[in-house]
Amino acid sequence: MKKSGSTINRVVFTLLFLFAAGIILMGYNQFAGTGSARNPDLTTWLPKKEIVQLMRFHGTGALKITQDEVYIRRNSKWIPVLKRGQV
């Protein structure tokens, strides 16, 4: 009977360890995923200063930048806010 209690304890502690490790890995993946969102690749025709200025002015955390226009998302629609020749 003593061995079965010891085996149960080991199984419980192993499961708790695996659960904690899974939670830590999920948290790390969330953090690592948002890191790339905070530091996007800004190799576009629009300077970084202008991107930040547009985001602050329109109160948005995301812009859609194509080859010719910049869009913001409002009410499930992409609205153009800047054309390439206006910079």
C-alpha positions as CSV (number, residue, x, y, z in Angstrom):
1,M,0.0,0.0,0.0
2,K,2.9,2.3,0.8
3,K,4.3,1.9,-2.8
4,S,1.0,2.8,-4.4
5,G,0.8,6.0,-2.4
6,S,4.3,6.9,-3.5
7,T,3.5,6.2,-7.1
8,I,0.4,8.3,-6.9
9,N,2.4,11.2,-5.4
10,R,5.0,10.9,-8.2
11,V,2.3,10.9,-10.9
12,V,0.5,13.9,-9.3
13,F,3.8,15.9,-9.0
14,T,4.8,15.0,-12.6
15,L,1.4,16.2,-13.9
16,L,1.6,19.4,-11.9
17,F,5.1,20.0,-13.2
18,L,4.0,19.4,-16.8
19,F,1.0,21.7,-16.3
20,A,3.2,24.5,-14.9
21,A,5.7,24.1,-17.7
22,G,2.9,24.3,-20.3
23,I,1.5,27.5,-18.7
24,I,5.0,29.0,-18.7
25,L,5.6,28.1,-22.4
26,M,2.2,29.5,-23.4
27,G,3.0,32.8,-21.6
28,Y,6.4,32.9,-23.3
29,N,4.8,32.3,-26.8
30,Q,2.4,35.2,-26.1
31,F,5.2,37.5,-25.1
32,A,7.4,36.5,-28.0
33,G,4.5,37.0,-30.4
34,T,3.7,40.5,-29.2
35,G,7.3,41.5,-29.5
36,S,7.3,41.3,-33.2
37,A,4.0,43.2,-33.3
38,R,5.5,46.0,-31.2
39,N,8.5,46.2,-33.5
40,P,7.2,45.8,-37.0
41,D,9.4,45.8,-40.1
42,L,9.3,49.4,-41.2
43,T,11.0,49.0,-44.5
44,T,8.3,50.9,-46.3
45,W,8.0,54.1,-48.3
46,L,6.6,55.8,-45.1
47,P,9.1,56.9,-42.5
48,K,8.8,55.6,-39.0
49,K,8.2,59.0,-37.6
50,E,5.2,59.5,-40.0
51,I,3.8,56.1,-39.1
52,V,3.9,56.9,-35.4
53,Q,2.3,60.3,-36.0
54,L,-0.5,58.8,-38.1
55,M,-1.2,56.1,-35.4
56,R,-1.4,58.7,-32.7
57,F,-3.5,61.1,-34.7
58,H,-6.1,58.5,-35.6
59,G,-6.0,56.7,-32.3
60,T,-5.2,53.3,-33.7
61,G,-2.6,50.6,-33.0
62,A,-2.4,49.3,-36.5
63,L,-2.0,50.6,-40.0
64,K,-2.3,48.9,-43.3
65,I,0.4,50.2,-45.6
66,T,0.3,49.2,-49.3
67,Q,2.5,50.4,-52.1
68,D,0.4,53.5,-52.7
69,E,-1.8,54.2,-49.6
70,V,-2.1,53.9,-45.9
71,Y,-5.3,52.7,-44.3
72,I,-6.8,52.6,-40.8
73,R,-9.5,50.2,-39.7
74,R,-12.9,51.7,-38.7
75,N,-16.1,49.8,-38.2
76,S,-14.8,46.6,-40.0
77,K,-13.6,48.7,-43.0
78,W,-10.2,49.8,-44.2
79,I,-10.4,53.6,-44.7
80,P,-7.6,55.3,-46.7
81,V,-5.9,58.1,-44.8
82,L,-2.8,58.9,-46.8
83,K,-1.6,58.5,-50.4
84,R,2.0,58.1,-51.4
85,G,2.5,61.5,-53.0
86,Q,1.1,63.4,-50.0
87,V,4.1,62.8,-47.7
